[in-house]
Amino acid sequence: MIKRLARCIREYKWAALLSPICMVGEVAMEVLIPMVMAALIDRGIEVGDMSVVVKQGGLLALLSVCSLCFGVASAFLGSYASTGFARNLRHDMFYRVQTFDFSNIDKFSTSSIVTRLTSDVANLQMTFQMLIRMAFRCPVMLVLALVMAFRISPKLCVVYCIVLPLLAVVLFILIRMVRTIFDRVFRTYDKLNNVVQENLHGIRVVKSFVREDKECEKFTTVSDQIYRDFVKAERIMSVNNPAMQFAVYTCMIVISYLGAKLVIQSGNNEALGLTTGQLTSMFTYTSQILMGLMMLSMVFVMVTMSRAPLRRTHEILVEEPELHNPEAPVTEVADGSIDFDNVSFRYSKTADRDALSGVNLHIASGQTVGILGATGSSKSTLVQLIPRLYDVTEGSVKVGGVDVRDYDIESLRNAVSMVLQKNVLFSGTIKDNLRWGSPDATDEEMIRACRLACADDFIRTFPDGYDTRIEQGGTNVSGGQKQRLCIARALLKKPKILILDDSTSAVDTRTDAMIRKAFAEEIPDTTKLIIAQRVASVQDADLILVMDGGRVAAQGTHAELLKTSSIYREVYESQAKGGDEACPR
């Protein structure tokens, strides 16, 4: 995992390398300062030699300035490298998500992907910065300060040999206790994001049903769970600081007592024992050693917290799309003919049953095909196999006489326009949204597509016409207007196959009829597949498919199905009577 994420450093690797080097320089200066202070006290102040005071004071000032410069450089380079690392990581994750096919996306919830791209990356950014700075500073500080302390008085350093292992054991126990809590916290963040996203997406429904209190209760429940977990973790980690402080003051007291005895015994003679200046420097080294250990504990805590984000971001980066181009892909789609040859499909290998089973079907190029069926009869699943949004489990789907798995995926999807059940418009102008279908479309082409989709009339009623701004998700247009804009966008691709997946459900029957009439007259060579709940939307089709339980239960024209299909006849009769006396199967 670490190796994979390390690739995200890329152009920031020199900053990432120079930051710890500068940090080592800062630590080296800090460790030398107590030694210079000891010389200043013992050889200057104690004997009243001002030349030594001036010389050692100047050296002390120089070391302080050097330490400051190294520290500033390390902080700048560390921040530069960590923000660059986070930028590249977000970039790689987002681009990886763009390569996912539907089966990959099904593995991750939207809220989880958003959390991984935001909170998890921010957490890893802080951890990375701490690793390239503090993770180098603390061990170097510990080692150098211990070496200098041993040079001064090996006897007093016995105190460190007792205290440091005890603190290390305490730290290890605390980390083991909080690790599972932090893993649980980041999973809960997914739930929190899901609640917020769901609420904002459906805010109109929430308000229309007066469910604000219920939504607030849901949010509070998840938020309180995160709060409780963090409090529990912080309560455990709160033991760390008092333990460190206890160790610091214990060491100070012991070194003060033993050091004072050594100073008195030596008569301030360095050759005999310990001088006043050396005792002063021992106090500084004690603080540096124990503060270094305390900071090291913070690094361990941060690394522990980042384990879950590390694993979660890595899951996105290594997820491989299941759909791939063949070695020698076909790039030209000959026509809009479609053949299903004994097709079976299930969404995952662990699924209990097939979503589609034993589908055999031939659709000639230019035909208009209507698809009816009860909810859950796999109508959408059937058409999603045509542009290879999923791969069949068994059998084959052919477009233009070629197996869809032999096509270049981009070429195939450019030849197939699909208006999904959930119509999505993006923030921008109407023109911006329409040009998703064709980036180079002229105004005339957009107007023609909108006329075919019966969208031109209502667009011209807006003050800004085609330059009218669409809010995120198309919230400032009606459901029917949104559907017609999505149809126009699909038409701009000039596809060989046009799939409307229940895409006229929000328009009135008159407009629906006008759209179908325009299709028949203006794009007769395009194969049109229309999934609908209303018989009126498909009864004029060249071929009507009746789906039931993942199978094509019947197929034929409207007149033929009224005679041969009880399912179709039941739907037709219930809708002819107004739809209140019976429900479709």
C-alpha positions in Angstrom: 0.0 0.0 0.0 2.7 2.5 1.0 4.7 1.8 -2.2 1.6 2.5 -4.3 0.8 5.7 -2.5 4.5 6.8 -2.7 4.1 7.1 -6.4 1.8 10.1 -5.8 4.9 12.1 -4.6 6.2 12.4 -8.1 7.5 15.9 -8.9 7.6 16.7 -5.2 10.1 14.1 -4.3 13.0 16.6 -4.0 11.0 18.7 -1.5 10.1 15.5 0.4 13.8 14.5 0.6 15.2 18.0 1.4 12.7 18.6 4.2 14.0 15.8 6.5 17.6 16.8 5.7 16.9 20.4 6.8 15.1 19.0 9.8 18.2 17.0 10.8 20.3 20.2 10.4 17.9 22.0 12.7 18.1 19.2 15.3 21.9 19.2 15.1 22.0 22.9 15.8 19.7 22.5 18.8 21.8 19.7 20.2 25.0 21.8 20.0 23.5 24.8 21.7 23.5 23.2 25.3 27.2 22.3 24.8 28.1 25.8 23.9 26.0 27.1 26.8 28.0 24.8 29.2 31.3 26.2 27.8 30.0 29.7 28.2 29.1 29.1 31.9 32.2 27.1 32.9 34.9 28.9 31.0 33.4 32.4 30.8 30.9 33.3 33.5 32.4 31.1 36.3 35.9 32.5 35.8 34.9 36.0 34.7 36.5 35.7 31.2 34.5 38.1 29.0 36.4 37.1 25.9 35.1 33.6 26.2 31.6 35.0 27.0 31.7 37.0 23.8 33.1 34.2 21.7 30.7 31.5 23.0 27.8 34.0 22.9 28.4 34.8 19.3 28.6 31.1 18.5 25.4 30.6 20.4 23.7 33.3 18.3 25.0 31.7 15.1 23.7 28.3 16.0 20.3 29.8 16.9 20.1 31.5 13.5 21.2 28.4 11.7 18.6 26.4 13.6 15.9 28.9 12.7 16.8 28.8 9.0 16.9 25.0 8.8 13.5 24.9 10.6 11.9 27.4 8.3 13.2 25.6 5.2 12.1 22.2 6.6 8.6 23.5 7.3 8.2 25.2 3.9 9.5 22.1 2.0 7.4 19.8 4.2 4.2 21.8 3.5 5.0 22.0 -0.2 5.7 18.3 -0.5 2.6 17.2 1.5 0.2 19.5 -0.3 1.6 18.3 -3.6 1.3 14.7 -2.5 -2.4 15.3 -1.6 -3.0 17.0 -4.9 -1.6 14.1 -6.8 -3.4 11.5 -4.7 -6.7 13.2 -5.3 -6.0 13.4 -9.0 -5.0 9.7 -9.2 -8.1 8.6 -7.2 -10.5 10.7 -9.2 -9.0 9.6 -12.5 -9.2 6.0 -11.3 -12.9 6.4 -10.5 -13.4 7.7 -14.0 -12.1 4.4 -15.4 -14.5 2.3 -13.3 -17.2 0.5 -15.0 -20.6 0.0 -13.4 -19.6 -3.1 -11.6 -16.7 -1.3 -9.9 -18.9 1.6 -8.9 -21.4 -0.8 -7.4 -18.7 -1.8 -4.9 -18.4 1.7 -3.4 -21.1 4.0 -2.3 -21.0 7.6 -3.5 -20.6 8.9 0.1 -17.7 6.5 0.6 -15.9 7.7 -2.5 -16.5 11.4 -1.5 -15.1 10.7 2.0 -12.0 9.0 0.6 -11.3 11.9 -1.8 -11.7 14.5 0.9 -11.4 13.5 4.6 -9.1 10.5 4.0 -6.8 12.4 1.7 -6.6 15.4 4.1 -5.7 12.9 6.9 -3.0 11.3 4.8 -1.6 14.8 3.9 -1.1 15.7 7.6 0.4 12.3 8.3 2.8 12.6 5.3 3.9 16.0 6.5 4.5 14.7 10.0 6.4 11.7 8.6 8.9 13.7 6.6 9.4 16.2 9.4 8.6 14.8 12.9 9.3 11.2 12.1 12.9 12.3 11.3 13.2 14.9 13.9 12.2 12.8 16.9 14.6 9.8 16.4 17.5 12.1 15.5 16.8 14.3 18.5 16.7 11.2 20.8 19.9 9.7 19.5 22.0 12.9 19.3 20.7 14.2 22.7 21.5 10.8 24.3 25.0 10.7 22.8 25.7 14.2 24.1 24.3 13.3 27.5 26.4 10.2 27.7 29.5 12.3 26.8 28.8 14.5 29.8 27.9 11.9 32.4 27.3 8.2 31.8 26.2 7.9 35.4 23.3 10.2 35.1 22.2 8.6 31.8 21.2 5.5 33.7 18.0 7.4 34.5 17.1 7.5 30.8 17.8 3.8 30.5 15.1 3.1 33.1 12.5 5.7 32.1 12.5 5.4 28.3 11.6 1.7 28.1 8.7 2.2 30.5 7.4 5.1 28.4 7.7 3.0 25.3 5.6 0.2 26.8 2.9 2.6 27.8 2.9 4.1 24.4 2.6 0.7 22.7 -0.3 -0.3 24.9 -2.2 3.0 24.2 -1.7 2.7 20.4 -3.0 -0.9 20.4 -6.1 0.2 22.3 -7.1 3.1 20.0 -6.3 1.5 16.6 -9.6 -0.3 16.3 -11.5 2.8 17.4 -10.0 4.9 14.6 -10.8 2.2 12.1 -14.4 2.4 13.2 -14.5 6.2 13.1 -13.7 6.4 9.4 -16.3 3.9 8.5 -18.8 6.0 10.4 -17.7 9.1 8.4 -19.1 7.3 5.3 -22.4 7.0 7.0 -22.4 10.7 8.0 -21.6 11.7 4.4 -24.3 9.4 3.1 -26.9 11.0 5.5 -25.9 14.5 4.4 -25.8 13.7 0.7 -29.1 11.9 0.8 -30.7 14.8 2.7 -29.5 17.5 0.4 -30.3 15.5 -2.7 -33.9 15.0 -1.5 -34.4 18.2 0.4 -37.6 19.0 -1.5 -39.1 15.6 -0.5 -37.9 16.1 3.1 -39.7 19.4 3.3 -42.8 18.3 1.5 -43.3 15.4 4.0 -42.2 17.6 6.9 -39.4 15.2 7.9 -36.8 17.8 8.9 -36.9 16.6 12.5 -36.4 12.9 11.5 -33.5 13.9 9.2 -31.9 15.9 12.1 -32.4 12.9 14.3 -30.6 10.6 11.8 -27.7 13.1 11.4 -27.4 13.5 15.2 -27.3 9.7 15.7 -24.4 9.3 13.3 -22.7 12.4 14.5 -23.0 11.3 18.2 -21.5 7.9 17.2 -18.4 9.7 15.8 -18.3 11.9 18.9 -18.4 9.0 21.3 -15.7 7.1 19.4 -13.4 10.1 19.3 -14.0 10.8 23.0 -13.2 7.2 23.8 -10.0 7.4 21.8 -9.0 10.7 23.2 -9.7 9.5 26.8 -7.3 6.6 26.2 -4.7 8.8 24.6 -5.0 11.4 27.4 -3.0 9.0 29.6 0.0 9.7 27.3 0.6 13.4 28.2 0.5 12.9 32.0 2.8 9.9 31.7 5.3 12.0 29.6 5.1 14.9 32.1 5.6 12.6 35.0 8.7 11.1 33.3 10.1 14.6 32.5 9.8 15.9 36.0 11.0 12.6 37.6 14.1 12.8 35.4 14.6 16.4 36.3 14.3 15.8 40.0 16.7 12.7 39.9 19.2 14.5 37.7 19.1 17.6 39.9 19.7 15.6 43.0 22.4 13.3 41.6 23.9 16.1 39.4 24.2 18.5 42.4 26.0 15.8 44.4 28.5 15.3 41.5 29.1 19.0 41.2 29.8 19.3 44.9 32.1 16.3 44.9 34.1 17.5 41.8 34.4 21.1 43.1 33.3 22.3 39.7 36.3 20.5 38.2 35.3 18.8 34.9 38.1 16.2 35.2 36.8 15.0 38.5 33.0 14.8 37.9 30.5 17.4 36.7 30.6 21.1 36.3 27.7 23.6 36.7 27.6 24.3 33.0 27.4 20.5 32.2 24.6 20.1 34.8 22.7 22.9 33.1 23.2 21.2 29.7 22.0 17.9 31.1 18.7 19.6 32.0 18.4 20.8 28.4 19.2 17.3 27.0 16.7 15.7 29.4 14.0 18.0 28.0 15.1 17.3 24.4 15.1 13.5 24.9 11.7 13.3 26.6 10.1 16.0 24.4 11.4 14.0 21.4 9.8 10.9 22.8 6.5 12.7 23.3 6.5 14.0 19.8 7.4 10.5 18.6 4.3 9.3 20.4 2.2 11.9 18.5 3.7 10.5 15.2 2.6 7.0 16.2 -0.9 8.2 17.0 -1.1 10.0 13.7 0.1 7.0 11.8 -2.4 4.8 13.7 -5.2 7.2 12.7 -4.1 7.1 9.1 -4.2 3.3 8.8 -7.8 3.3 7.8 -7.5 6.2 5.3 -4.4 4.6 3.9 -6.3 1.3 3.3 -9.4 3.0 1.9 -7.5 5.2 -0.6 -5.4 2.2 -1.6 -8.6 0.3 -2.4 -9.6 3.0 -4.9 -6.2 3.2 -6.5 -5.8 -0.6 -7.0 -9.4 -1.3 -8.1 -9.2 -2.5 -11.7 -12.0 -2.0 -14.1 -13.4 -5.3 -15.3 -14.1 -4.1 -18.8 -11.1 -3.8 -21.1 -10.5 -3.1 -24.7 -9.4 -6.2 -26.8 -5.9 -6.2 -28.3 -7.1 -5.3 -31.8 -10.4 -3.5 -31.2 -13.0 -2.7 -33.9 -13.4 1.1 -34.1 -16.3 1.4 -36.6 -19.9 0.4 -35.9 -21.5 -0.7 -39.2 -25.1 -0.1 -38.3 -27.6 -0.2 -35.5 -28.6 -3.9 -35.6 -28.7 -5.7 -32.3 -28.5 -9.4 -31.5 -28.8 -11.2 -28.2 -27.5 -14.7 -28.5 -28.6 -16.9 -25.5 -27.6 -14.1 -23.0 -27.5 -14.6 -19.3 -26.2 -12.0 -16.8 -25.8 -11.5 -13.1 -24.4 -8.5 -11.4 -21.8 -10.3 -9.3 -20.3 -13.8 -8.9 -21.9 -14.1 -5.5 -25.4 -13.2 -6.7 -28.1 -15.8 -5.9 -29.6 -15.8 -9.4 -29.3 -14.3 -12.9 -30.7 -10.9 -13.6 -31.2 -12.0 -17.2 -31.5 -15.5 -18.4 -31.7 -17.1 -21.9 -32.4 -14.0 -23.9 -32.4 -14.5 -27.6 -33.3 -11.4 -29.7 -32.8 -9.8 -33.1 -33.4 -6.1 -33.7 -32.9 -4.8 -37.2 -31.1 -1.5 -37.8 -33.5 1.4 -37.8 -36.3 -0.5 -36.0 -38.2 1.1 -33.1 -38.5 -1.3 -30.2 -40.7 -0.9 -27.2 -39.9 -2.6 -23.9 -42.5 -3.1 -21.2 -42.4 -5.1 -18.0 -43.0 -4.9 -14.3 -40.6 -3.2 -11.9 -37.6 -5.4 -11.4 -38.1 -7.4 -14.6 -34.6 -6.3 -15.8 -35.6 -3.9 -18.6 -32.8 -1.5 -17.8 -30.3 -4.4 -17.3 -31.1 -5.6 -20.9 -30.3 -2.3 -22.6 -27.2 -1.6 -20.4 -25.5 -4.6 -22.0 -25.7 -2.9 -25.5 -23.2 -0.1 -24.9 -21.2 -2.6 -22.7 -21.8 -0.9 -19.4 -21.7 -4.5 -18.1 -20.4 -7.7 -19.7 -22.6 -10.7 -20.2 -22.1 -13.7 -18.0 -23.0 -16.1 -20.7 -23.8 -15.7 -24.5 -23.0 -12.6 -26.5 -24.5 -9.3 -27.5 -23.7 -8.1 -31.0 -24.1 -4.6 -32.4 -23.7 -4.2 -36.2 -22.9 -7.9 -36.4 -19.9 -7.6 -34.1 -19.6 -8.8 -30.5 -19.6 -5.7 -28.2 -16.5 -7.2 -26.4 -14.6 -6.8 -29.7 -15.2 -3.1 -30.0 -13.2 -0.2 -28.8 -15.3 0.8 -25.8 -15.2 4.5 -26.6 -16.2 3.9 -30.2 -19.1 1.6 -29.2 -20.5 4.1 -26.7 -20.2 7.0 -29.1 -22.4 5.0 -31.5 -25.0 4.3 -28.7 -26.8 7.2 -27.0 -28.5 6.2 -23.7 -30.8 8.4 -21.6 -30.8 6.7 -18.2 -33.7 6.5 -15.8 -32.1 9.0 -13.5 -31.7 12.1 -15.7 -28.7 14.2 -14.7 -28.0 17.8 -15.7 -24.8 19.5 -14.7 -24.3 23.0 -13.5 -23.7 25.3 -16.4 -25.8 26.7 -19.3 -28.2 24.7 -21.4 -25.7 24.9 -24.2 -23.0 23.5 -21.9 -25.2 20.5 -21.0 -26.2 19.9 -24.6 -22.6 19.9 -25.8 -22.0 16.8 -23.6 -23.5 15.0 -26.6 -21.2 16.8 -29.1 -18.5 19.2 -27.9 -18.3 20.9 -31.3 -22.1 21.1 -32.0 -23.2 24.3 -33.7 -26.2 26.3 -32.5 -28.2 25.0 -35.5 -27.5 21.4 -34.5 -28.5 22.0 -30.9 -31.7 23.7 -32.0 -32.6 20.8 -34.3 -31.9 18.2 -31.5 -34.1 20.3 -29.1 -36.9 20.5 -31.6 -36.8 16.7 -32.0 -37.0 16.3 -28.2 -39.7 19.0 -28.0 -37.4 21.1 -25.8 -36.9 24.2 -28.1 -40.3 25.7 -27.2 -39.8 25.9 -23.5 -36.1 26.9 -23.8 -37.1 30.0 -25.8 -39.5 31.0 -23.0 -36.4 31.6 -20.7 -35.0 35.1 -20.7 -31.6 33.9 -21.6 -32.8 31.1 -24.0 -30.0 28.5 -24.6 -27.7 30.5 -22.3 -30.0 29.9 -19.3 -28.0 28.6 -16.4 -28.8 25.2 -15.1 -28.3 24.7 -11.4 -26.6 21.6 -10.1 -28.7 18.5 -10.8 -31.1 20.6 -12.9 -33.1 21.8 -9.9 -34.4 24.9 -11.6 -36.2 23.0 -14.4 -39.1 20.6 -14.2 -38.8 16.8 -14.4 -40.3 16.8 -17.9 -38.0 19.6 -19.1 -35.0 17.8 -17.6 -36.0 14.7 -19.5 -36.3 16.5 -22.8 -33.0 18.2 -22.4 -31.3 14.9 -21.7 -33.0 13.4 -24.9 -31.7 16.3 -26.9 -28.2 15.9 -25.5 -28.3 12.2 -26.6 -29.5 13.1 -30.1 -26.6 15.4 -30.6 -24.3 12.4 -30.7 -26.0 11.3 -33.9 -26.1 7.8 -32.6 -26.8 4.6 -34.5 -28.7 3.3 -31.5 -30.8 5.5 -29.2 -31.9 4.0 -25.9 -34.6 5.8 -23.8 -34.8 4.2 -20.4 -38.2 5.4 -19.2 -37.1 8.8 -20.2 -40.5 10.3 -21.1 -42.3 9.3 -17.9 -42.5 13.0 -16.7 -43.9 14.4 -19.9 -47.5 14.5 -20.9 -48.9 12.0 -23.4 -49.2 14.6 -26.2 -45.5 15.6 -25.9 -44.6 12.0 -25.7 -46.4 11.3 -28.9 -44.8 14.3 -30.6 -41.3 13.1 -29.6 -42.0 9.6 -31.0 -43.4 11.1 -34.2 -40.3 13.3 -34.7 -38.0 10.3 -34.2 -39.9 8.3 -36.8 -39.7 11.2 -39.4 -36.3 12.7 -38.7 -34.1 9.8 -37.6 -35.5 6.7 -39.4 -32.1 5.0 -39.7 -31.4 5.1 -36.0 -32.4 2.1 -34.0 -34.6 3.2 -31.1 -35.2 1.3 -27.9 -37.9 2.8 -25.7 -38.5 1.5 -22.2 -41.8 2.7 -20.9 -44.5 2.0 -18.4 -47.3 3.3 -20.7 -48.5 1.1 -23.5 -49.3 4.3 -25.4 -45.6 5.1 -25.5 -44.7 1.9 -27.4 -47.8 0.6 -29.1 -46.7 2.1 -32.5 -43.3 0.4 -32.3 -42.1 -2.1 -34.9 -41.4 -4.6 -32.1 -42.5 -4.7 -28.5 -40.7 -6.8 -25.9 -42.5 -7.9 -22.7 -40.0 -8.6 -19.9 -40.9 -10.8 -16.9 -38.5 -12.2 -14.4 -35.3 -11.5 -16.4 -36.7 -13.2 -19.5 -38.3 -12.0 -22.7 -41.8 -13.4 -22.0 -43.3 -12.2 -25.3 -42.4 -10.2 -28.4 -44.4 -8.9 -31.3 -46.4 -5.9 -32.5 -49.2 -4.3 -30.4 -51.9 -6.3 -32.2 -50.1 -9.6 -31.9 -49.3 -9.2 -28.2 -52.9 -8.4 -27.4 -53.8 -11.8 -28.8 -50.8 -13.8 -27.5 -49.5 -12.2 -24.3 -51.7 -12.2 -21.1 -49.2 -9.9 -19.4 -49.3 -7.3 -22.1 -53.1 -7.6 -22.4 -53.5 -7.1 -18.7 -51.3 -4.0 -18.7 -53.1 -2.6 -21.7 -56.6 -3.2 -20.2 -55.7 -1.7 -16.8 -54.3 1.4 -18.4 -57.2 1.7 -20.8 -59.6 1.7 -17.8 -57.5 4.4 -16.1 -55.1 2.2 -14.2 -57.1 2.1 -10.9 -58.8 -1.2 -11.2 -55.8 -3.4 -11.7 -52.0 -3.1 -11.3 -49.5 -4.4 -13.9 -47.8 -7.6 -12.9 
